[in-house]
Amino acid sequence: MVKHRSVAADLAPRPTPKRARAESYIRIGFLVHDVSRMRRTLFDQALKPLGITRAQWWALANLSRQETEGMIQSDLARLLDVGKVTIGGLIDRLEASGHVQRRPDPVDRRIKRIFITEHGYDVIDHMKAVARSLNDTILAGIPAEEVHIAEEVMHRMKENLRDQLGGKIGETSDEE
């Protein structure tokens, strides 16, 4: 029996070493994005019973990195890449649910700093447990040496991006 190839298969460009390299460079971006998106989706599902949205847990995670001095609302907006109105509503909801508290800045009373409450830290503790569990699932069957290589590559990619951006966008810690 003779198999017939489709016209599309006949017309598709044959991968050359140069094309394969170019496709590899494109694929890495898609893979990074897909892994990140899928991980966030699993994280969302794990936190749904707590009534915490993605925007809320992301804000809490970023605020937790500034726990001693709190954070100015506009700085948090820049870090989360959202507008002032959006961050205002988000902080309003987090404050109403008891996760954060606004306090006057000790130097400039016009400025309000955002601090996480004990209730907010309870959620962060839960988030850390979820992150550990997700990482165990995501990294199952991958040798530690390969994980370290992937981390090194991702750190280098992040540094390259940081250099290109010149510090013009918000930064997040490498830790979760």
N, CA, C and O of each residue as an XYZ file, in Angstrom:
704
protein
N       0.843     -1.177      0.000
C       0.000      0.000      0.000
C       0.893      1.247      0.000
O       1.825      1.349      0.798
N       0.609      2.165     -0.874
C       1.390      3.386     -1.013
C       0.728      4.484     -0.198
O      -0.465      4.752     -0.342
N       1.521      5.115      0.660
C       1.004      6.239      1.443
C       1.188      7.513      0.640
O       2.233      7.747      0.032
N       0.155      8.320      0.655
C       0.227      9.592     -0.054
C       0.445     10.717      0.945
O      -0.250     10.809      1.957
N       1.396     11.549      0.657
C       1.653     12.705      1.505
C       0.670     13.801      1.144
O       0.212     13.895      0.006
N       0.358     14.617      2.114
C      -0.546     15.730      1.841
C       0.197     16.803      1.057
O       1.426     16.874      1.071
N      -0.569     17.620      0.386
C       0.010     18.742     -0.362
C       0.727     19.684      0.590
O       1.801     20.200      0.281
N       0.112     19.906      1.772
C       0.728     20.801      2.763
C       2.087     20.275      3.187
O       3.031     21.047      3.357
N       2.190     18.954      3.359
C       3.472     18.376      3.764
C       4.507     18.562      2.666
O       5.679     18.810      2.948
N       4.074     18.441      1.407
C       5.006     18.628      0.300
C       5.463     20.074      0.178
O       6.602     20.343     -0.206
N       4.567     21.006      0.507
C       4.896     22.422      0.379
C       5.601     22.999      1.604
O       6.192     24.077      1.533
N       5.538     22.289      2.714
C       6.166     22.783      3.953
C       7.667     22.874      3.753
O       8.273     21.987      3.152
N       8.272     23.953      4.260
C       9.724     24.085      4.099
C      10.444     22.984      4.873
O      10.080     22.642      5.998
N      11.455     22.454      4.246
C      12.255     21.426      4.899
C      13.146     22.104      5.944
O      13.789     23.114      5.658
N      13.178     21.544      7.150
C      14.030     22.180      8.165
C      15.504     22.068      7.786
O      16.015     20.982      7.512
N      16.157     23.194      7.778
C      17.593     23.235      7.558
C      18.234     23.472      8.920
O      17.548     23.889      9.853
N      19.515     23.218      9.055
C      20.147     23.491     10.359
C      19.928     24.927     10.824
O      19.698     25.178     12.007
N      20.003     25.872      9.875
C      19.795     27.278     10.218
C      18.356     27.507     10.685
O      18.134     28.188     11.687
N      17.371     26.941      9.962
C      15.960     27.083     10.328
C      15.697     26.419     11.682
O      14.972     26.970     12.509
N      16.276     25.250     11.912
C      16.082     24.543     13.179
C      16.596     25.386     14.343
O      15.961     25.435     15.396
N      17.751     26.056     14.162
C      18.283     26.936     15.207
C      17.338     28.101     15.454
O      17.063     28.438     16.605
N      16.844     28.712     14.404
C      15.924     29.852     14.528
C      14.650     29.410     15.234
O      14.149     30.111     16.113
N      14.125     28.249     14.851
C      12.912     27.749     15.501
C      13.165     27.472     16.971
O      12.287     27.694     17.804
N      14.357     26.990     17.300
C      14.712     26.730     18.687
C      14.682     28.021     19.499
O      14.190     28.038     20.627
N      15.211     29.104     18.923
C      15.194     30.388     19.616
C      13.765     30.881     19.843
O      13.467     31.482     20.875
N      12.904     30.629     18.896
C      11.502     31.025     19.055
C      10.813     30.136     20.081
O      10.058     30.627     20.920
N      11.064     28.843     20.020
C      10.418     27.894     20.935
C      10.711     28.190     22.392
O       9.831     28.015     23.234
N      11.915     28.632     22.719
C      12.253     28.873     24.127
C      11.317     29.914     24.737
O      10.893     29.768     25.884
N      10.996     30.948     23.991
C      10.079     31.970     24.490
C       8.698     31.413     24.738
O       8.075     31.701     25.760
N       8.216     30.608     23.795
C       6.906     29.990     23.973
C       6.903     29.028     25.158
O       5.946     28.989     25.931
N       7.977     28.255     25.296
C       8.046     27.313     26.410
C       8.057     28.030     27.764
O       7.347     27.636     28.689
N       8.864     29.075     27.867
C       8.910     29.845     29.110
C       7.524     30.396     29.429
O       7.051     30.302     30.562
N       6.884     30.967     28.422
C       5.546     31.527     28.619
C       4.541     30.437     29.008
O       3.767     30.613     29.949
N       4.554     29.319     28.288
C       3.599     28.246     28.570
C       3.782     27.657     29.966
O       2.803     27.429     30.678
N       5.025     27.411     30.359
C       5.278     26.857     31.692
C       4.796     27.839     32.760
O       4.148     27.442     33.728
N       5.112     29.110     32.578
C       4.699     30.124     33.539
C       3.173     30.224     33.627
O       2.608     30.261     34.720
N       2.518     30.267     32.470
C       1.056     30.375     32.438
C       0.396     29.163     33.085
O      -0.542     29.305     33.869
N       0.890     27.968     32.754
C       0.299     26.749     33.311
C       0.521     26.669     34.821
O      -0.364     26.234     35.559
N       1.696     27.088     35.279
C       1.977     27.085     36.716
C       1.053     28.066     37.436
O       0.520     27.751     38.500
N       0.863     29.252     36.860
C      -0.045     30.236     37.470
C      -1.470     29.696     37.531
O      -2.185     29.930     38.506
N      -1.883     28.976     36.495
C      -3.229     28.400     36.482
C      -3.384     27.383     37.612
O      -4.394     27.391     38.315
N      -2.401     26.515     37.791
C      -2.461     25.556     38.902
C      -2.450     26.277     40.252
O      -3.150     25.886     41.185
N      -1.651     27.322     40.335
C      -1.582     28.118     41.567
C      -2.944     28.751     41.856
O      -3.414     28.734     42.994
N      -3.575     29.311     40.814
C      -4.918     29.889     40.958
C      -5.896     28.855     41.506
O      -6.659     29.143     42.429
N      -5.872     27.657     40.938
C      -6.782     26.601     41.371
C      -6.557     26.233     42.833
O      -7.513     25.985     43.567
N      -5.297     26.198     43.255
C      -4.980     25.840     44.634
C      -5.423     26.921     45.621
O      -5.761     26.612     46.764
N      -5.422     28.181     45.190
C      -5.787     29.274     46.098
C      -7.259     29.663     46.011
O      -7.739     30.455     46.821
N      -7.969     29.119     45.048
C      -9.381     29.463     44.872
C     -10.207     29.238     46.146
O     -11.050     30.076     46.466
N      -9.997     28.136     46.885
C     -10.777     27.948     48.109
C     -10.577     29.064     49.148
O     -11.428     29.266     50.014
N      -9.459     29.781     49.060
C      -9.202     30.881     49.995
C      -9.882     32.172     49.538
O      -9.895     33.162     50.269
N     -10.441     32.160     48.340
C     -11.085     33.357     47.809
C     -10.091     34.407     47.343
O     -10.403     35.597     47.308
N      -8.895     33.961     46.988
C      -7.830     34.872     46.554
C      -7.701     34.785     45.039
O      -7.567     33.694     44.485
N      -7.741     35.933     44.371
C      -7.574     35.965     42.922
C      -6.095     36.025     42.563
O      -5.244     36.253     43.424
N      -5.801     35.817     41.292
C      -4.416     35.888     40.826
C      -3.815     37.259     41.115
O      -2.690     37.353     41.606
N      -4.548     38.308     40.819
C      -4.035     39.662     41.062
C      -3.749     39.858     42.547
O      -2.755     40.489     42.907
N      -4.611     39.323     43.413
C      -4.423     39.488     44.847
C      -3.218     38.697     45.347
O      -2.407     39.231     46.103
N      -3.084     37.431     44.938
C      -1.934     36.681     45.436
C      -0.627     37.215     44.865
O       0.413     37.140     45.521
N      -0.672     37.755     43.646
C       0.537     38.329     43.066
C       0.929     39.604     43.821
O       2.112     39.850     44.056
N      -0.060     40.407     44.198
C       0.217     41.613     44.988
C       0.778     41.238     46.354
O       1.755     41.831     46.809
N       0.165     40.257     47.008
C       0.657     39.817     48.318
C       2.087     39.281     48.222
O       2.921     39.570     49.080
N       2.362     38.511     47.188
C       3.712     37.961     47.009
C       4.735     39.086     46.876
O       5.809     39.027     47.475
N       4.404     40.106     46.095
C       5.332     41.220     45.910
C       5.447     42.086     47.158
O       6.530     42.571     47.484
N       4.338     42.277     47.850
C       4.384     43.029     49.109
C       5.223     42.303     50.160
O       5.892     42.941     50.973
N       5.186     40.979     50.142
C       5.919     40.211     51.159
C       7.423     40.399     51.044
O       8.155     40.127     51.995
N       7.881     40.851     49.917
C       9.312     41.103     49.725
C       9.739     42.448     50.290
O      10.928     42.764     50.330
N       8.755     43.248     50.729
C       9.022     44.582     51.283
C       8.429     44.694     52.684
O       7.946     45.759     53.066
N       8.460     43.623     53.442
C       7.692     43.579     54.684
C       8.079     44.606     55.742
O       7.208     45.044     56.493
N       9.335     45.008     55.835
C       9.702     45.894     56.936
C       9.250     47.329     56.748
O       8.811     47.969     57.704
N       9.351     47.851     55.512
C       8.948     49.244     55.311
C       7.645     49.399     54.533
O       7.215     50.518     54.253
N       7.025     48.291     54.188
C       5.808     48.380     53.397
C       6.134     48.873     51.994
O       7.300     48.972     51.611
N       5.095     49.177     51.240
C       5.322     49.619     49.869
C       4.330     50.706     49.514
O       3.163     50.658     49.906
N       4.807     51.684     48.771
C       3.947     52.757     48.282
C       3.094     52.191     47.141
O       3.578     51.418     46.314
N       1.839     52.580     47.112
C       0.886     52.068     46.138
C       1.373     52.233     44.694
O       1.234     51.313     43.889
N       1.932     53.376     44.368
C       2.395     53.607     42.993
C       3.572     52.694     42.639
O       3.702     52.273     41.490
N       4.424     52.386     43.614
C       5.534     51.456     43.360
C       5.003     50.047     43.103
O       5.507     49.336     42.234
N       3.992     49.654     43.858
C       3.386     48.343     43.649
C       2.729     48.290     42.267
O       2.837     47.280     41.572
N       2.060     49.354     41.869
C       1.432     49.415     40.543
C       2.480     49.223     39.449
O       2.260     48.470     38.500
N       3.604     49.895     39.581
C       4.683     49.790     38.595
C       5.235     48.358     38.576
O       5.491     47.803     37.507
N       5.413     47.772     39.743
C       5.941     46.416     39.851
C       4.997     45.393     39.215
O       5.445     44.453     38.558
N       3.699     45.579     39.411
C       2.705     44.659     38.867
C       2.308     45.019     37.439
O       1.547     44.295     36.796
N       2.827     46.136     36.951
C       2.546     46.598     35.595
C       1.052     46.863     35.384
O       0.455     46.431     34.398
N       0.466     47.595     36.354
C      -0.942     47.994     36.262
C      -1.047     49.489     36.548
O      -0.102     50.107     37.039
N      -2.182     50.047     36.240
C      -2.405     51.473     36.457
C      -2.753     51.794     37.898
O      -3.014     50.906     38.709
N      -2.750     53.090     38.197
C      -3.037     53.546     39.561
C      -4.457     53.218     39.988
O      -4.685     52.856     41.142
N      -5.412     53.335     39.081
C      -6.805     53.028     39.413
C      -6.958     51.535     39.701
O      -7.629     51.144     40.656
N      -6.332     50.712     38.870
C      -6.398     49.258     39.049
C      -5.798     48.856     40.386
O      -6.391     48.068     41.123
N      -4.628     49.391     40.702
C      -3.977     49.014     41.960
C      -4.776     49.535     43.148
O      -4.834     48.886     44.192
N      -5.391     50.700     42.992
C      -6.213     51.237     44.080
C      -7.364     50.299     44.425
O      -7.611     50.023     45.599
N      -8.068     49.809     43.404
C      -9.166     48.873     43.628
C      -8.687     47.558     44.211
O      -9.338     46.987     45.085
N      -7.551     47.077     43.731
C      -6.982     45.831     44.235
C      -6.624     45.961     45.716
O      -6.938     45.074     46.509
N      -5.974     47.052     46.087
C      -5.604     47.279     47.487
C      -6.858     47.475     48.333
O      -6.920     46.997     49.465
N      -7.858     48.174     47.796
C      -9.133     48.323     48.522
C      -9.716     46.961     48.879
O     -10.151     46.749     50.011
N      -9.726     46.025     47.909
C     -10.287     44.695     48.159
C      -9.441     43.902     49.149
O      -9.976     43.210     50.015
N      -8.118     44.004     49.020
C      -7.239     43.300     49.962
C      -7.375     43.872     51.371
O      -7.307     43.137     52.356
N      -7.567     45.173     51.457
C      -7.744     45.813     52.768
C      -9.099     45.428     53.364
O      -9.189     45.143     54.558
N     -10.146     45.418     52.548
C     -11.486     45.056     53.030
C     -11.538     43.609     53.521
O     -12.297     43.286     54.435
N     -10.729     42.742     52.913
C     -10.711     41.332     53.322
C      -9.726     41.066     54.458
O      -9.591     39.932     54.917
N      -9.038     42.118     54.909
C      -8.140     41.980     56.050
C      -6.751     41.462     55.733
O      -6.019     41.063     56.638
N      -6.373     41.462     54.452
C      -5.059     40.950     54.067
C      -3.954     42.004     54.137
O      -2.792     41.677     54.378
N      -4.321     43.260     53.928
C      -3.332     44.340     53.983
C      -3.918     45.516     54.750
O      -5.113     45.582     55.042
N      -3.021     46.434     55.059
C      -3.427     47.646     55.777
C      -2.619     48.812     55.216
O      -1.421     48.693     54.959
N      -3.297     49.937     55.032
C      -2.599     51.155     54.603
C      -2.232     51.932     55.860
O      -3.030     52.064     56.788
N      -0.989     52.449     55.867
C      -0.525     53.272     56.983
C       0.190     54.500     56.426
O       0.797     54.432     55.357
N       0.123     55.613     57.140
C       0.830     56.820     56.672
C       2.342     56.595     56.655
O       2.895     55.908     57.514
N       2.983     57.180     55.674
C       4.438     57.139     55.584
C       4.997     57.961     56.739
O       4.473     59.040     57.018
N       6.040     57.492     57.423
C       6.579     58.246     58.566
C       7.197     59.589     58.191
O       7.267     60.485     59.033
N       7.646     59.749     56.949
C       8.279     60.991     56.513
C       7.279     61.919     55.832
O       7.250     63.117     56.113
N       6.470     61.376     54.950
C       5.511     62.174     54.188
C       4.104     61.640     54.456
O       3.710     60.614     53.901
N       3.361     62.328     55.294
C       2.033     61.870     55.729
C       1.016     61.788     54.589
O      -0.034     61.164     54.743
N       1.318     62.414     53.444
C       0.402     62.323     52.307
C       0.466     60.949     51.642
O      -0.468     60.527     50.961
N       1.579     60.270     51.854
C       1.800     58.964     51.225
C       1.332     57.857     52.165
O       1.592     57.888     53.368
N       0.642     56.890     51.594
C       0.223     55.713     52.365
C       1.095     54.536     51.942
O       1.321     54.303     50.755
N       1.572     53.812     52.926
C       2.345     52.594     52.675
C       1.431     51.401     52.926
O       0.560     51.445     53.794
N       1.636     50.349     52.169
C       0.819     49.151     52.282
C       1.616     48.087     53.017
O       2.756     47.785     52.663
N       0.994     47.523     54.049
C       1.606     46.471     54.851
C       0.700     45.250     54.873
O      -0.524     45.364     54.814
N       1.312     44.102     54.957
C       0.548     42.863     55.060
C       0.157     42.649     56.516
O       0.955     42.881     57.423
N      -1.077     42.205     56.733
C      -1.567     41.904     58.081
C      -1.230     40.447     58.434
O      -0.726     39.697     57.597
N      -1.511     40.065     59.666
C      -1.312     38.669     60.078
C      -2.138     37.735     59.207
O      -1.665     36.675     58.795
N      -3.377     38.134     58.928
C      -4.234     37.326     58.053
C      -3.594     37.181     56.671
O      -3.638     36.105     56.075
N      -3.009     38.250     56.171
C      -2.310     38.200     54.892
C      -1.117     37.265     54.934
O      -0.861     36.536     53.974
N      -0.378     37.279     56.049
C       0.764     36.371     56.181
C       0.322     34.916     56.284
O       1.054     34.020     55.865
N      -0.858     34.670     56.831
C      -1.394     33.300     56.835
C      -1.583     32.816     55.396
O      -1.271     31.671     55.068
N      -2.094     33.698     54.553
C      -2.281     33.356     53.136
C      -0.925     33.135     52.474
O      -0.769     32.203     51.686
N       0.052     33.976     52.781
C       1.390     33.828     52.202
C       2.012     32.501     52.619
O       2.661     31.839     51.809
N       1.819     32.106     53.877
C       2.322     30.795     54.319
C       1.683     29.676     53.498
O       2.356     28.724     53.102
N       0.389     29.799     53.250
C      -0.307     28.816     52.415
C       0.244     28.844     50.988
O       0.434     27.795     50.372
N       0.498     30.034     50.472
C       1.054     30.186     49.130
C       2.417     29.497     49.027
O       2.714     28.857     48.018
N       3.236     29.625     50.057
C       4.555     28.986     50.056
C       4.417     27.473     50.016
O       5.160     26.797     49.303
N       3.469     26.938     50.780
C       3.245     25.495     50.780
C       2.769     25.027     49.406
O       3.210     23.990     48.912
N       1.874     25.789     48.794
C       1.376     25.457     47.461
C       2.536     25.502     46.460
O       2.659     24.613     45.617
N       3.372     26.517     46.547
C       4.508     26.658     45.626
C       5.461     25.473     45.757
O       5.932     24.939     44.753
N       5.744     25.061     46.995
C       6.629     23.897     47.198
C       6.021     22.648     46.566
O       6.713     21.890     45.885
N       4.735     22.439     46.795
C       4.049     21.278     46.242
C       4.037     21.314     44.711
O       4.297     20.304     44.056
N       3.732     22.488     44.149
C       3.736     22.625     42.690
C       5.127     22.369     42.115
O       5.270     21.694     41.095
N       6.145     22.909     42.771
C       7.505     22.701     42.285
C       7.869     21.222     42.321
O       8.523     20.725     41.404
N       7.451     20.508     43.378
C       7.706     19.066     43.443
C       7.048     18.358     42.261
O       7.644     17.474     41.646
N       5.821     18.753     41.951
C       5.094     18.149     40.833
C       5.746     18.505     39.501
O       5.956     17.634     38.656
N       6.062     19.768     39.315
C       6.635     20.249     38.059
C       8.012     19.628     37.801
O       8.350     19.315     36.659
N       8.787     19.454     38.843
C      10.164     18.976     38.686
C      10.303     17.466     38.860
O      11.418     16.945     38.868
N       9.180     16.761     39.000
C       9.222     15.306     39.190
C       9.976     14.651     38.031
O       9.700     14.920     36.862
N      10.916     13.801     38.373
C      11.660     13.062     37.359
C      12.779     13.837     36.696
O      13.445     13.309     35.806
N      13.000     15.061     37.098
C      14.076     15.868     36.513
C      15.234     15.885     37.509
O      15.072     16.340     38.641
N      16.397     15.394     37.095
C      17.544     15.368     38.014
C      17.923     16.775     38.492
O      17.785     17.750     37.754
N      18.395     16.862     39.718
C      18.770     18.145     40.327
C      19.773     18.908     39.465
O      19.704     20.134     39.376
N      20.705     18.194     38.830
C      21.705     18.871     37.995
C      21.029     19.609     36.836
O      21.424     20.722     36.489
N      20.015     18.986     36.244
C      19.312     19.623     35.134
C      18.500     20.826     35.615
O      18.387     21.827     34.907
N      17.944     20.726     36.808
C      17.203     21.856     37.375
C      18.159     23.026     37.581
O      17.814     24.168     37.275
N      19.351     22.755     38.095
C      20.334     23.824     38.316
C      20.769     24.456     36.994
O      20.949     25.672     36.919
N      20.938     23.649     35.964
C      21.300     24.190     34.649
C      20.173     25.081     34.137
O      20.424     26.178     33.640
N      18.936     24.611     34.257
C      17.786     25.416     33.808
C      17.721     26.730     34.575
O      17.450     27.777     33.988
N      17.968     26.685     35.883
C      17.963     27.914     36.687
C      19.039     28.878     36.211
O      18.792     30.076     36.075
N      20.237     28.354     35.957
C      21.326     29.207     35.484
C      20.967     29.868     34.157
O      21.204     31.062     33.971
N      20.402     29.103     33.247
C      20.011     29.646     31.945
C      18.944     30.720     32.130
O      19.030     31.789     31.525
N      17.936     30.444     32.962
C      16.872     31.424     33.194
C      17.427     32.695     33.840
O      16.994     33.796     33.497
N      18.368     32.562     34.761
C      18.990     33.746     35.376
C      19.720     34.573     34.324
O      19.638     35.801     34.323
N      20.434     33.894     33.431
C      21.138     34.626     32.374
C      20.157     35.323     31.447
O      20.373     36.468     31.053
N      19.070     34.626     31.098
C      18.047     35.242     30.245
C      17.462     36.470     30.931
O      17.243     37.499     30.292
N      17.210     36.360     32.233
C      16.657     37.485     32.991
C      17.631     38.657     33.004
O      17.220     39.805     32.838
N      18.904     38.380     33.197
C      19.917     39.445     33.180
C      19.969     40.115     31.810
O      20.059     41.340     31.722
N      19.911     39.319     30.737
C      19.913     39.890     29.392
C      18.700     40.795     29.182
O      18.811     41.878     28.607
N      17.555     40.339     29.650
C      16.338     41.153     29.541
C      16.459     42.425     30.373
O      16.102     43.511     29.916
N      16.962     42.284     31.589
C      17.148     43.446     32.473
C      18.061     44.468     31.814
O      17.797     45.670     31.863
N      19.140     43.987     31.196
C      20.062     44.893     30.507
C      19.359     45.627     29.367
O      19.545     46.832     29.195
N      18.557     44.908     28.592
C      17.849     45.518     27.465
C      16.810     46.531     27.925
O      16.601     47.558     27.280
N      16.162     46.233     29.047
C      15.117     47.115     29.556
C      15.688     48.297     30.325
O      14.999     49.296     30.529
N      16.915     48.193     30.744
C      17.550     49.283     31.470
C      16.829     49.642     32.754
O      16.812     50.807     33.150
N      16.235     48.658     33.407
C      15.548     48.903     34.678
C      14.262     49.699     34.543
O      13.813     50.314     35.510
N      13.656     49.696     33.350
C      12.473     50.522     33.121
C      11.173     49.881     33.570
O      10.136     50.545     33.590
N      11.204     48.600     33.933
C       9.980     47.963     34.416
C      10.227     47.400     35.793
O      11.361     47.343     36.267
N       9.133     46.978     36.438
C       9.228     46.427     37.785
C      10.047     45.157     37.830
O      10.098     44.398     36.862
N      10.673     44.939     38.943
C      11.479     43.755     39.181
C      10.812     42.921     40.246
O      10.172     43.443     41.159
N      10.967     41.627     40.120
C      10.546     40.726     41.181
C      11.720     39.889     41.584
O      12.670     39.710     40.822
N      11.652     39.387     42.759
C      12.733     38.560     43.276
C      12.787     37.244     42.519
O      11.809     36.835     41.895
N      13.920     36.595     42.578
C      14.076     35.284     41.956
C      13.500     34.194     42.842
O      13.416     33.038     42.428
N      13.108     34.545     44.041
C      12.570     33.552     44.959
C      11.077     33.637     45.024
O      10.493     34.691     44.772
N      10.445     32.521     45.366
C       8.987     32.525     45.546
C       8.632     32.062     46.916
O       7.452     31.997     47.259
